[in-house]
Amino acid sequence: MPGDDLHALRDRFARALVDVGTGDGRFAYHQATEHPDALVVGIDALDEPMGEVAAKAGRKPARGGRPNLVLVRASVEHLPDELRAFADTVTVVLPWGRLLEGIVRAQPDVVGGVAALCRPGAAVRVVLNGEIWLASTPARYESLPLPTPEYVAEVVAPAFARAGVVVSDARVLSAAEAKALPSTWARRLASGRAHPTFVAFEGVAGGA
């Protein structure tokens, strides 16, 4: 999609929501369903997992199509110019891989990429999985710090502040909140757990 077409599409909607690290796109699809007045853009570094949802979204609305959903292959470290200062809301729900490491380690290219998506006053909402460190930790994450609310306040929040996003206190989601997250990854992580440990924080671009 040419950049001009994307911005023309955006102008047809009251607001824009961008889901970073959207994976299979199901969370973005849910957002598009719940917010028909918003253009929802899901971005992920891999396009293959998004294929099924992309095909479904392209159908007629009566058959599950979502004309307000766009899926983009892109990494947050190398955003297309068309997506800069694009979003009124940015979500990062249970990131994995480079995106997870970049946020937990407060790396400027990743945190700055999330911030770059924001219009002034945009809301930023992040949910991190705090359980991969507790058992059967993947080797690549063995040295990754545990993202407790205290760690977020000490390390992650200042990095977002430097990028122009003021972050409020992080908290552990309740069991009901964790299990209600409409994403495939959330359902898998919550399966069999009485209370999944998901750490969430919110921010505002340009100040509170």
C-alpha positions in Angstrom: 0.0 0.0 0.0 1.5 3.4 -1.0 1.9 5.8 1.9 -0.5 8.3 0.5 -3.2 5.6 0.4 -2.5 4.6 4.0 -2.9 8.2 5.1 -6.1 8.6 3.0 -7.5 5.6 4.7 -6.6 6.9 8.1 -8.4 10.1 7.3 -11.6 8.1 7.0 -11.5 7.1 10.6 -11.8 9.0 13.9 -8.5 7.6 15.2 -5.7 5.1 14.6 -4.6 2.2 16.8 -1.2 0.5 16.1 -0.5 -3.0 17.6 3.3 -3.6 17.7 4.5 -7.2 17.4 1.0 -8.3 16.4 2.1 -11.9 15.7 -0.8 -13.7 14.1 -2.8 -10.5 14.0 -5.7 -11.8 16.2 -5.4 -9.0 18.8 -5.4 -6.4 16.0 -8.4 -8.1 14.4 -10.2 -8.0 17.8 -9.4 -4.3 18.1 -10.8 -3.6 14.6 -14.0 -5.5 15.5 -14.4 -3.7 18.9 -13.6 -0.2 17.5 -15.1 0.2 14.0 -14.5 4.0 14.2 -10.7 3.4 14.3 -8.2 2.3 11.7 -6.2 -0.5 13.3 -2.7 -1.3 12.0 -0.9 -4.4 13.2 2.8 -4.6 12.5 5.2 -7.5 12.9 8.6 -8.4 11.6 7.3 -11.6 10.1 4.4 -11.7 7.6 3.7 -15.4 7.5 1.9 -15.6 10.9 -0.4 -12.8 9.8 -1.5 -14.6 6.7 -4.7 -16.2 8.0 -6.0 -13.0 9.6 -5.0 -10.9 6.6 -7.0 -13.2 4.3 -10.0 -13.0 6.6 -9.8 -9.3 7.0 -9.8 -8.9 3.2 -13.2 -10.5 2.8 -16.5 -8.7 2.7 -17.6 -7.6 6.2 -20.5 -10.1 6.2 -17.9 -12.9 5.9 -15.6 -11.5 8.6 -13.8 -8.8 6.6 -12.5 -5.8 8.5 -12.0 -2.8 6.2 -10.5 -0.9 9.1 -7.6 -3.4 9.6 -4.2 -3.1 7.9 -1.4 -5.6 8.6 2.2 -4.4 7.9 5.5 -6.3 7.8 7.9 -4.1 9.6 10.2 -4.0 12.7 9.7 -1.3 15.2 13.4 -0.5 14.9 13.0 0.3 11.2 9.6 1.8 10.9 8.2 2.9 7.5 8.1 6.7 7.5 4.4 6.5 6.8 3.8 5.2 10.3 5.7 7.8 12.2 3.4 10.1 14.3 0.5 8.0 13.1 -1.2 6.5 16.1 -3.6 7.7 18.8 -3.1 4.5 20.7 -0.1 2.1 20.6 -0.3 -1.4 22.1 2.4 -4.0 22.7 0.9 -7.1 24.1 3.1 -10.0 25.3 6.0 -9.2 22.9 8.6 -11.9 22.0 12.0 -12.0 20.4 13.8 -8.7 19.7 10.8 -6.6 20.7 10.7 -8.2 24.2 14.4 -7.8 24.7 14.4 -4.3 23.5 11.7 -3.2 25.9 13.0 -5.1 28.9 16.5 -3.9 28.3 15.3 -0.4 27.5 17.1 -0.3 24.2 16.8 3.1 22.5 16.0 1.8 19.0 13.1 -0.3 20.2 11.7 2.1 22.8 12.2 5.0 20.4 10.5 3.1 17.7 7.4 2.5 19.9 7.4 6.3 20.7 7.9 7.3 17.1 4.5 5.8 16.2 2.7 8.2 18.5 0.9 11.4 17.8 1.2 14.0 20.6 -1.0 12.8 23.5 -1.2 9.2 22.2 -1.7 6.4 24.7 0.9 3.6 25.0 -0.1 0.3 26.6 2.4 -2.5 27.2 1.9 -5.9 28.7 4.9 -8.1 29.4 5.0 -11.8 30.3 6.7 -12.1 33.7 6.7 -15.9 33.8 9.1 -17.1 31.2 11.9 -16.6 33.7 10.3 -18.9 36.3 10.5 -22.3 34.6 12.0 -23.7 31.4 13.5 -20.3 30.5 14.5 -20.1 26.8 18.3 -19.9 26.5 18.2 -16.5 24.8 16.4 -15.0 27.8 18.4 -16.5 30.7 20.2 -13.2 31.3 17.2 -11.0 30.7 16.1 -9.1 33.8 12.7 -10.0 35.3 10.2 -7.2 34.4 8.7 -6.6 37.8 6.8 -3.4 38.4 9.8 -2.1 40.3 12.1 -2.9 37.5 9.8 -1.2 35.0 9.9 1.9 37.2 13.6 1.9 37.6 14.8 1.0 34.0 12.0 0.9 31.4 10.0 4.0 32.4 13.0 6.3 32.2 13.9 5.0 28.7 10.3 5.8 27.6 10.6 9.2 29.2 13.7 9.9 27.2 11.8 8.9 24.1 9.0 11.3 25.0 6.5 8.9 26.6 5.6 9.5 30.3 4.9 6.1 31.9 2.6 5.6 34.9 3.3 2.9 37.6 3.4 -0.7 36.3 1.3 -3.3 37.9 0.6 -7.1 37.8 -2.7 -7.7 36.0 -5.4 -9.6 38.0 -6.1 -13.2 36.9 -9.3 -12.1 35.2 -7.6 -9.3 33.3 -4.8 -11.6 32.2 -7.1 -14.3 31.0 -9.4 -11.8 29.2 -6.6 -10.5 26.9 -7.8 -11.3 23.4 -4.7 -12.7 21.9 -3.5 -16.2 21.0 -0.3 -15.9 23.0 -2.2 -14.7 26.1 -4.5 -17.7 25.9 -1.6 -20.1 25.6 0.4 -18.6 28.4 -2.7 -18.5 30.7 -3.7 -22.1 30.0 -3.5 -24.2 33.2 -2.4 -21.2 35.3 -4.6 -19.9 38.1 -3.0 -16.5 37.9 -0.6 -15.7 34.9 2.0 -13.1 35.8 1.5 -10.3 33.3 3.0 -6.9 34.0 1.3 -4.0 32.5 2.1 -0.3 32.2 0.7 2.7 30.3 2.1 5.9 29.1 1.2 9.1 27.3 3.3 10.6 24.4 4.3 14.2 25.0 3.5 14.1 28.7 0.6 13.3 30.9 
